[in-house]
Every structure is written in structure tokens, then in C-alpha cells.
Amino acid sequence: MPGTSFYSAVKTVKRKEYSNHCEMAVKKALEALDGVEKAEVSHVTGTAVYHGQSRSRS
């Protein structure tokens, strides 16, 4: 879009417990979101990190 700027975003979400099944479900759900390019989810560390681009709110 002309005049629209984008910025790179990295977000981390922590949760006490993820199972193997949760890990795959959360990764799939995050990667289905508009603007999310990649998601890394770990049931061992209880984290979900997702990378993407967002439009600036100007």
C-alpha cells in the first residue's frame, strides 16, 4: 500500500506448560495469523516466539 509503513516485530509468549500436541497446535495457529512469518514454540521452555511484520499505526 502506498504511504503505509511496516515494521518488523518479534513477540514472546510464556506459558507454564505446553504438551507436544499444544506445541504443534500453537505453532500452526500463530503461523495462520496475518503478518506472522514464522513461529517457534517449545513445550520444554513453555515459550512461543513469533516473527512478522505489522503496519504502523500512523
HELIX and SHEET records of a PDB file:
HELIX    1   1 ASN A   20  ALA A   32  1                                  13    
SHEET    1   A 3 PHE A   6  LYS A  14  0                                        
SHEET    2   A 3 THR A  47  ARG A  55 -1                                        
SHEET    3   A 3 VAL A  36  SER A  42 -1                                        
END                                                                             
